[in-house]
Amino acid sequence: MRIFTLDFEKPVVELEQTLESLRQQAQEQKIDLSTQIKAIEDKLEATRKQIFTSLTPWQRVQLARHPRRPYMLDYLQRIATNFIEMHGDRRFADDNAMIGGLATIGEQRVMVIGQQKGRDTKENLMRNFGCAHPEGYRKALRLMQLAEKFELPVVCFIDTPGAYPGIGAEERHIAEAIAVNLREMMLLKVPLVAIVIGEGGSGGALGIGVCNRVLILENAYYSVISPEGCAAILWKDRAAAAQAAAALKITAPDLLSLGIVDEIITEPLGGAQTNYDATATAVKAAILKELQTLQALKVPDLLQARYQRFRKLGVVSHLDPQKRNRRSKSEAAAPPAF
C-alpha cells in the first residue's frame, strides 16, 4: 500500500488494493480467480492511462513534489559509479541541501551537482527541504571550477522549491552567491548539462541551471515563482494555485514549446515514483547523449552556444520608431471611445 496518495491517484490506488486482495484470496483459498484478476488488471491499466495522460498543470506540480519521487541520490545510486562526495565552500560551511562530487556515468567521468531533499522530518531538517544556503551555491561553483581545471563535464540535478530565504542566508548574501554562479557558469569551458528532476523553483534552481543543455522530466516543473506565490500576488489568494500553475506555463510541454528546456525525458506511466530504475535508465541515456554531442564542440563554439541559448529566451519584437510615432499620432487624433 502506498504511503502517500494524491487526490487524483485514488482511483488507481483503490484498484491496486482490489487487485492485491484478489490475488491474496486466490492464493490463500487456492481458487481460480484469473478471470476476475484479468478484468481488474485491464481496468487498472485503462484508469492509469486515462488519468496520467491528461494531467492538468497543477497535477503535474503535485507529482513533481511527490514525497516518494526519486531524488538526486536515488539517481546516482542507479546511474553512477565511483561517486566521491566533496564538501564545503572553503569560506563558511558545508551545505547538506547541495550535494556535489566526482562520479562516473557509463564510461564518462563527470562532476555531479544538485539539490537533495529528505524522506522524513529528520532528513528534511538536515537537507533544509532542498533549499540551499549561500554556501551551497558557492560550493557548487567551487566544484564546477574544479571540473573545468581537470576538463570534466558538469551534470546538475535541479530539485528545489527555491534558495533558502532566511535571515542567515540574507546575511551571507544569497542573491550575490546566485548572481555570481550565473555569471561564472556562462564562462566555464566545459560542457554543462542540467536535468530538472522535480521542482525547479526560482533563482534557487537557476543558480545551477546556466547550462548548454537543460533537460526536464515529464512531470517536473521549472518556474520563476511557485504557483502558490503567484496566486498570492496576482489573485490575492493561495487557493488559486491551480489557476496560477496553468497561467505560468511551467510544465514540461509548455517549457519545451517556449524553448526554456531542450528535451523532455519520459517518465513511467504514473510518474517517476512508480519505477525508479526505468526513470534512472532514461535519465542516464539522455545525459550520455547530450555529453557526446557537447564534447564534440570546440571551446569557443561551446561557450557561444551556451550564450546564444540564454540570449534568445524571451525574445521581444521591437516596433520601428517611425511607425510607433505615426501610431501614437493617429491614436491621439482619434476621438475617445465611451
C-alpha positions in Angstrom: 0.0 0.0 0.0 1.2 3.5 -0.8 2.3 5.7 2.0 1.2 8.9 0.3 -1.6 9.3 -2.3 -2.6 12.4 -4.3 -6.3 13.0 -4.8 -6.3 12.2 -8.5 -4.3 9.0 -7.8 -7.1 7.5 -5.5 -9.0 5.6 -8.3 -5.7 3.9 -9.2 -4.8 3.1 -5.6 -8.3 1.6 -5.0 -8.0 -0.7 -8.0 -4.4 -1.7 -6.9 -5.8 -2.7 -3.5 -8.6 -4.6 -5.0 -6.2 -6.5 -7.3 -3.9 -7.3 -4.4 -6.9 -8.6 -2.3 -8.0 -10.9 -5.2 -4.5 -12.3 -5.6 -4.2 -12.9 -1.9 -7.6 -14.6 -1.8 -6.8 -16.8 -4.7 -3.5 -17.9 -3.1 -4.9 -18.5 0.4 -8.1 -20.3 -0.6 -6.5 -22.0 -3.6 -9.3 -21.0 -6.0 -9.2 -19.8 -9.6 -9.9 -16.1 -9.8 -7.9 -15.5 -13.0 -10.9 -14.1 -14.9 -11.6 -11.5 -12.2 -7.9 -10.7 -11.8 -7.6 -10.1 -15.5 -10.6 -7.8 -15.6 -9.2 -5.7 -12.7 -5.8 -5.6 -14.4 -7.3 -4.3 -17.6 -9.4 -1.7 -15.7 -6.4 -0.6 -13.7 -4.3 -0.1 -16.9 -7.1 1.8 -18.6 -7.7 4.0 -15.5 -4.0 4.7 -15.1 -3.7 5.7 -18.7 -6.8 7.9 -18.6 -5.5 9.8 -15.5 -1.8 10.2 -16.3 -2.1 11.1 -20.0 -4.4 14.1 -19.2 -2.9 15.7 -16.2 -3.5 19.4 -15.5 -0.6 21.7 -14.8 -1.4 21.7 -11.1 -1.5 17.9 -11.0 2.0 17.8 -12.6 3.2 20.2 -9.9 1.8 17.9 -7.3 3.6 15.0 -8.9 6.8 17.0 -9.0 6.5 17.4 -5.2 5.5 13.8 -4.5 7.4 12.7 -1.4 8.2 9.3 -2.9 9.6 10.8 -6.1 13.3 9.9 -6.7 15.8 12.5 -5.6 19.4 13.2 -6.8 21.0 10.4 -4.6 18.4 7.9 -5.9 19.6 8.6 -9.4 23.2 8.5 -8.6 22.8 5.1 -6.9 21.4 3.8 -10.2 23.4 5.6 -12.9 26.7 6.5 -11.4 29.7 4.6 -10.0 32.7 5.7 -8.0 30.8 8.7 -6.6 33.1 10.7 -4.2 31.1 13.5 -2.4 33.0 16.7 -1.9 32.2 19.1 1.0 32.4 22.8 1.9 32.6 26.1 0.1 36.1 27.0 1.7 34.6 30.2 3.0 31.9 29.4 5.6 30.5 25.9 5.9 29.2 22.8 4.1 25.5 22.8 2.9 23.7 19.5 3.0 21.0 20.8 0.7 23.5 21.0 -2.1 25.4 17.8 -3.0 28.4 17.5 -5.3 31.3 15.3 -6.2 33.1 13.3 -8.8 31.3 10.3 -10.4 31.4 8.1 -13.4 28.3 7.8 -15.6 28.7 5.0 -18.1 32.4 5.4 -19.1 32.3 9.2 -18.7 33.9 10.8 -15.7 31.9 13.9 -14.6 31.3 16.3 -11.8 27.7 15.9 -10.5 26.0 18.7 -8.5 22.4 19.1 -7.3 19.9 19.7 -4.6 18.8 16.9 -2.3 15.6 16.7 -0.3 14.8 14.4 2.7 12.5 11.5 3.1 11.4 12.2 6.7 11.3 15.1 9.1 14.8 14.4 10.4 16.4 14.2 7.0 14.4 17.2 5.7 15.8 19.3 8.5 19.3 18.2 7.7 18.8 18.8 4.0 16.8 22.0 4.7 14.0 20.7 2.5 16.3 21.1 -0.6 16.7 24.8 -0.1 20.3 25.7 -0.3 22.1 28.5 1.6 24.7 30.8 0.0 27.5 28.3 1.0 25.7 25.7 -1.1 25.9 27.8 -4.3 29.5 28.7 -3.5 30.3 25.0 -3.0 28.6 24.2 -6.3 30.7 26.9 -8.1 33.9 25.7 -6.5 33.2 22.2 -7.8 32.4 23.5 -11.3 35.7 25.4 -11.4 37.5 22.3 -10.2 35.8 20.3 -13.0 37.0 23.0 -15.5 40.5 22.6 -14.2 40.5 18.9 -14.9 38.4 19.3 -18.1 35.5 17.3 -16.8 31.8 17.9 -17.9 29.4 19.0 -15.2 25.9 17.4 -14.7 23.5 19.3 -12.5 20.3 17.8 -10.9 17.8 20.6 -10.2 15.2 19.8 -7.5 14.4 22.7 -5.2 11.4 24.9 -4.3 13.9 27.8 -4.2 17.0 29.0 -2.4 16.6 29.4 1.4 15.2 32.9 2.1 16.1 33.1 5.9 17.9 35.8 7.7 21.2 33.9 7.8 21.1 33.4 4.1 20.5 37.1 3.5 23.3 38.0 5.9 25.7 35.8 3.9 24.4 37.3 0.6 22.3 34.6 -1.1 21.4 36.9 -4.0 25.1 37.7 -4.7 26.0 34.0 -4.5 23.4 33.0 -7.1 24.3 36.0 -9.3 28.0 35.0 -9.3 27.0 31.5 -10.3 25.0 32.8 -13.2 28.0 34.8 -14.4 30.7 32.2 -13.9 28.7 29.3 -15.3 28.3 31.2 -18.6 32.2 31.3 -18.8 33.0 27.7 -17.9 35.0 26.0 -20.6 33.5 22.5 -20.2 30.1 21.0 -21.2 27.3 21.7 -18.8 24.1 19.6 -18.7 21.2 20.3 -16.3 18.2 18.0 -15.6 15.1 19.3 -13.7 14.1 16.1 -11.8 11.4 17.6 -9.6 10.8 21.2 -8.6 12.7 23.9 -10.4 11.9 26.9 -8.3 13.1 30.5 -8.9 16.8 31.6 -8.6 17.5 28.6 -6.4 17.1 26.4 -9.5 18.8 28.8 -11.9 21.8 29.1 -9.6 23.0 25.7 -11.1 21.0 25.9 -14.3 23.0 28.0 -16.7 24.0 25.1 -18.9 24.5 24.2 -22.6 21.5 21.8 -22.4 18.6 21.9 -19.9 16.5 18.7 -19.8 13.4 18.1 -17.8 11.5 15.1 -16.6 7.9 14.7 -17.9 6.2 15.6 -14.6 8.7 18.2 -13.3 8.3 21.9 -13.4 10.6 24.9 -13.9 9.3 28.4 -12.8 10.3 31.8 -11.7 7.9 31.5 -8.8 5.8 28.8 -7.2 2.1 28.6 -8.2 1.1 29.4 -4.6 3.4 32.5 -4.6 2.0 33.7 -7.9 -1.6 33.1 -6.7 -0.9 35.1 -3.6 0.4 38.1 -5.6 -2.0 38.1 -8.6 -5.2 36.6 -7.1 -4.6 37.6 -3.5 -5.4 34.0 -2.6 -3.1 31.0 -2.5 -6.1 28.8 -3.2 -5.9 29.9 -6.8 -2.6 27.9 -7.2 -4.1 25.6 -9.8 -5.1 28.6 -11.9 -1.7 30.2 -11.5 0.0 26.9 -12.5 -1.8 26.9 -15.8 -1.1 30.6 -16.4 2.6 30.3 -15.6 3.3 27.7 -18.4 5.7 25.8 -16.1 5.1 22.3 -17.2 7.5 20.3 -19.4 5.4 20.6 -22.7 5.0 24.3 -22.3 8.6 24.9 -21.4 9.7 22.9 -24.5 7.5 24.9 -26.8 8.9 28.1 -25.4 12.5 27.0 -25.7 13.2 27.1 -22.0 14.2 23.5 -22.0 15.7 21.4 -24.7 14.3 17.9 -24.2 11.6 16.1 -22.1 12.6 12.8 -20.5 9.7 10.5 -20.5 8.6 9.0 -17.1 6.9 5.7 -16.5 3.1 5.9 -16.6 2.1 7.1 -13.1 5.2 9.2 -12.5 8.9 8.6 -11.7 8.0 7.4 -8.2 6.4 4.2 -9.6 9.6 2.9 -11.2 13.0 4.4 -10.1 15.0 2.1 -12.3 13.2 2.9 -15.5 13.3 6.6 -14.9 17.1 6.4 -14.0 17.8 4.5 -17.2 16.1 7.2 -19.2 18.0 9.9 -17.4 21.3 8.2 -17.9 20.7 7.7 -21.6 19.8 11.4 -22.0 22.9 12.6 -20.1 25.3 10.5 -22.1 23.7 11.5 -25.4 24.0 15.2 -24.6 27.6 14.9 -23.3 28.6 13.1 -26.5 27.2 15.9 -28.6 28.7 18.7 -26.5 32.1 17.2 -26.2 32.4 17.3 -30.0 32.3 21.1 -29.9 35.4 23.3 -29.6 35.6 25.5 -26.5 34.7 28.8 -28.4 31.7 27.1 -30.0 30.6 25.6 -26.7 30.7 29.0 -25.0 28.9 30.7 -27.9 26.2 28.1 -28.0 25.6 28.5 -24.2 25.5 32.3 -24.6 23.1 32.2 -27.5 20.8 29.7 -25.8 20.0 32.1 -23.0 20.1 35.3 -25.1 17.2 34.0 -27.3 14.9 33.4 -24.3 12.1 35.9 -24.1 12.7 37.5 -27.5 10.8 40.8 -27.9 9.8 42.2 -31.2 10.6 46.0 -31.3 8.4 48.3 -33.4 10.1 50.7 -35.8 10.4 54.2 -34.1 8.8 55.9 -37.1 5.9 53.5 -37.2 5.5 53.9 -33.4 5.4 57.7 -33.8 2.8 57.5 -36.6 0.7 55.2 -34.5 0.9 57.5 -31.5 -0.3 60.5 -33.5 -3.2 58.6 -35.0 -4.2 57.3 -31.6 -4.0 60.9 -30.2 -6.2 62.3 -33.1 -8.9 59.6 -32.7 -11.9 60.6 -30.6 -12.2 59.0 -27.2 -14.4 55.9 -27.1 -17.2 55.9 -24.5 
